[in-house]
Amino acid sequence: MDKGLVNDELNSFGKFIVQQARTNLTKANYKKHKHGPIKDTGSLYNSIKYNVKVSKNSFEFSIDMEAYGKFVDKGVKGKTSSSKAPTSPFKFGSGSGMSGGLTKAIDAWVKRKHIQFRDKGGKFLSYKSTAMIITRSIYNTGLETTNFITRPIQLGFDKLSNDLTKAYGLVVDRFTNNILKNKNK
């Protein structure tokens, strides 16, 4: 296949994925989420980028985004329930993740949004207490799968030319998994 054609095809693919993923994050922001919107500060939205490198006999295509994007995309099974993300490879309490990351993120979000629950007497709880309640709930019940980037990759893959997919032996599931597994910051 012509190197320029492969480059053009992959750049078009990358632009489509970035645009659709960002649109999905924006749309998800307006849906009601029990523990706040997906798009909060815009750091995940702004971090989504693609890279293309075409050589004579091969190509590299990657999607870069904030590391937590894979959790937003695939969801996370809760410690006690996996109903929000039944097929996710991630699970709270497995011991494989970064310790305290969820707590720090929720604590910062609660303070940034000035969220404070009330106790039974009507007094406001501290930000720290509110964050602990939310964190415990997320830890036990998990994070819902959004497929904000997986779905655009699958749709974009279907639009790639048949010649390109045949020439390089591309298979959508393996291609998607490699992009998400290898290129998260």
Contacts in CASP RR format, 6 or more apart in sequence:
PFRMAT RR
TARGET T0000
AUTHOR 0000-0000-0000
METHOD contacts of the structure
MODEL  1
MDKGLVNDELNSFGKFIVQQARTNLTKANYKKHKHGPIKDTGSLYNSIKY
NVKVSKNSFEFSIDMEAYGKFVDKGVKGKTSSSKAPTSPFKFGSGSGMSG
GLTKAIDAWVKRKHIQFRDKGGKFLSYKSTAMIITRSIYNTGLETTNFIT
RPIQLGFDKLSNDLTKAYGLVVDRFTNNILKNKNK
1 163 0 8 1.000
1 164 0 8 1.000
1 167 0 8 1.000
3 54 0 8 1.000
3 55 0 8 1.000
3 56 0 8 1.000
4 54 0 8 1.000
6 54 0 8 1.000
6 59 0 8 1.000
6 164 0 8 1.000
7 52 0 8 1.000
7 54 0 8 1.000
9 160 0 8 1.000
9 161 0 8 1.000
9 164 0 8 1.000
10 52 0 8 1.000
10 54 0 8 1.000
10 59 0 8 1.000
10 61 0 8 1.000
11 52 0 8 1.000
13 50 0 8 1.000
13 61 0 8 1.000
13 156 0 8 1.000
13 157 0 8 1.000
13 159 0 8 1.000
13 160 0 8 1.000
14 50 0 8 1.000
14 52 0 8 1.000
14 61 0 8 1.000
14 63 0 8 1.000
15 50 0 8 1.000
16 152 0 8 1.000
16 155 0 8 1.000
16 156 0 8 1.000
16 159 0 8 1.000
17 50 0 8 1.000
17 63 0 8 1.000
17 149 0 8 1.000
17 152 0 8 1.000
17 153 0 8 1.000
17 156 0 8 1.000
18 48 0 8 1.000
18 49 0 8 1.000
18 50 0 8 1.000
18 63 0 8 1.000
19 152 0 8 1.000
20 151 0 8 1.000
20 152 0 8 1.000
20 155 0 8 1.000
21 48 0 8 1.000
21 148 0 8 1.000
21 149 0 8 1.000
21 152 0 8 1.000
22 45 0 8 1.000
22 48 0 8 1.000
24 146 0 8 1.000
24 147 0 8 1.000
24 148 0 8 1.000
24 149 0 8 1.000
24 151 0 8 1.000
24 152 0 8 1.000
25 38 0 8 1.000
25 39 0 8 1.000
25 44 0 8 1.000
25 45 0 8 1.000
25 148 0 8 1.000
26 39 0 8 1.000
26 45 0 8 1.000
28 37 0 8 1.000
28 38 0 8 1.000
28 39 0 8 1.000
28 146 0 8 1.000
28 148 0 8 1.000
29 37 0 8 1.000
29 38 0 8 1.000
29 39 0 8 1.000
30 37 0 8 1.000
33 144 0 8 1.000
34 137 0 8 1.000
35 106 0 8 1.000
35 134 0 8 1.000
35 137 0 8 1.000
35 138 0 8 1.000
36 109 0 8 1.000
38 44 0 8 1.000
38 72 0 8 1.000
38 146 0 8 1.000
38 148 0 8 1.000
39 45 0 8 1.000
40 109 0 8 1.000
40 112 0 8 1.000
40 113 0 8 1.000
41 112 0 8 1.000
43 66 0 8 1.000
44 65 0 8 1.000
44 66 0 8 1.000
44 68 0 8 1.000
44 69 0 8 1.000
44 72 0 8 1.000
47 64 0 8 1.000
47 65 0 8 1.000
47 66 0 8 1.000
47 185 0 8 1.000
48 63 0 8 1.000
48 64 0 8 1.000
48 65 0 8 1.000
48 149 0 8 1.000
49 63 0 8 1.000
49 64 0 8 1.000
49 65 0 8 1.000
50 61 0 8 1.000
50 62 0 8 1.000
50 63 0 8 1.000
50 64 0 8 1.000
51 60 0 8 1.000
51 61 0 8 1.000
51 62 0 8 1.000
51 64 0 8 1.000
52 59 0 8 1.000
52 60 0 8 1.000
52 61 0 8 1.000
53 59 0 8 1.000
53 60 0 8 1.000
53 61 0 8 1.000
54 60 0 8 1.000
58 168 0 8 1.000
59 168 0 8 1.000
61 179 0 8 1.000
62 179 0 8 1.000
62 182 0 8 1.000
62 183 0 8 1.000
63 149 0 8 1.000
63 153 0 8 1.000
63 179 0 8 1.000
63 180 0 8 1.000
63 183 0 8 1.000
64 183 0 8 1.000
64 184 0 8 1.000
64 185 0 8 1.000
65 149 0 8 1.000
65 184 0 8 1.000
65 185 0 8 1.000
66 184 0 8 1.000
66 185 0 8 1.000
67 184 0 8 1.000
67 185 0 8 1.000
68 105 0 8 1.000
69 149 0 8 1.000
69 184 0 8 1.000
70 90 0 8 1.000
70 180 0 8 1.000
70 184 0 8 1.000
71 90 0 8 1.000
71 143 0 8 1.000
72 143 0 8 1.000
72 146 0 8 1.000
72 148 0 8 1.000
73 145 0 8 1.000
73 146 0 8 1.000
73 147 0 8 1.000
73 148 0 8 1.000
73 149 0 8 1.000
73 150 0 8 1.000
73 180 0 8 1.000
74 85 0 8 1.000
74 87 0 8 1.000
74 88 0 8 1.000
74 89 0 8 1.000
74 90 0 8 1.000
74 145 0 8 1.000
74 147 0 8 1.000
74 150 0 8 1.000
74 180 0 8 1.000
75 84 0 8 1.000
75 85 0 8 1.000
75 88 0 8 1.000
75 90 0 8 1.000
75 142 0 8 1.000
75 143 0 8 1.000
75 144 0 8 1.000
75 145 0 8 1.000
75 146 0 8 1.000
76 84 0 8 1.000
76 85 0 8 1.000
76 88 0 8 1.000
76 90 0 8 1.000
76 91 0 8 1.000
76 92 0 8 1.000
76 142 0 8 1.000
76 143 0 8 1.000
77 84 0 8 1.000
77 85 0 8 1.000
77 86 0 8 1.000
77 88 0 8 1.000
77 90 0 8 1.000
77 91 0 8 1.000
77 92 0 8 1.000
77 142 0 8 1.000
78 84 0 8 1.000
78 85 0 8 1.000
78 91 0 8 1.000
78 92 0 8 1.000
78 93 0 8 1.000
78 138 0 8 1.000
78 139 0 8 1.000
78 140 0 8 1.000
78 141 0 8 1.000
78 142 0 8 1.000
78 143 0 8 1.000
79 91 0 8 1.000
79 92 0 8 1.000
79 93 0 8 1.000
79 139 0 8 1.000
79 140 0 8 1.000
79 142 0 8 1.000
80 140 0 8 1.000
80 141 0 8 1.000
81 140 0 8 1.000
81 141 0 8 1.000
81 142 0 8 1.000
82 88 0 8 1.000
82 91 0 8 1.000
82 142 0 8 1.000
83 141 0 8 1.000
84 141 0 8 1.000
84 142 0 8 1.000
84 143 0 8 1.000
84 144 0 8 1.000
84 145 0 8 1.000
85 142 0 8 1.000
85 143 0 8 1.000
85 144 0 8 1.000
85 145 0 8 1.000
87 145 0 8 1.000
88 145 0 8 1.000
92 102 0 8 1.000
92 138 0 8 1.000
92 139 0 8 1.000
92 140 0 8 1.000
92 142 0 8 1.000
93 139 0 8 1.000
102 135 0 8 1.000
102 138 0 8 1.000
102 139 0 8 1.000
103 131 0 8 1.000
103 132 0 8 1.000
103 135 0 8 1.000
106 131 0 8 1.000
106 134 0 8 1.000
106 135 0 8 1.000
106 138 0 8 1.000
107 127 0 8 1.000
107 128 0 8 1.000
107 131 0 8 1.000
107 135 0 8 1.000
109 115 0 8 1.000
109 131 0 8 1.000
110 116 0 8 1.000
110 127 0 8 1.000
110 130 0 8 1.000
110 131 0 8 1.000
110 134 0 8 1.000
111 127 0 8 1.000
111 131 0 8 1.000
115 127 0 8 1.000
115 130 0 8 1.000
116 124 0 8 1.000
116 125 0 8 1.000
116 126 0 8 1.000
116 127 0 8 1.000
116 130 0 8 1.000
117 124 0 8 1.000
117 125 0 8 1.000
117 129 0 8 1.000
117 130 0 8 1.000
117 133 0 8 1.000
118 124 0 8 1.000
118 125 0 8 1.000
119 125 0 8 1.000
125 133 0 8 1.000
149 180 0 8 1.000
150 176 0 8 1.000
150 180 0 8 1.000
153 172 0 8 1.000
153 175 0 8 1.000
153 176 0 8 1.000
153 179 0 8 1.000
154 172 0 8 1.000
154 176 0 8 1.000
157 165 0 8 1.000
157 170 0 8 1.000
157 172 0 8 1.000
157 175 0 8 1.000
157 176 0 8 1.000
158 172 0 8 1.000
160 170 0 8 1.000
164 170 0 8 1.000
END
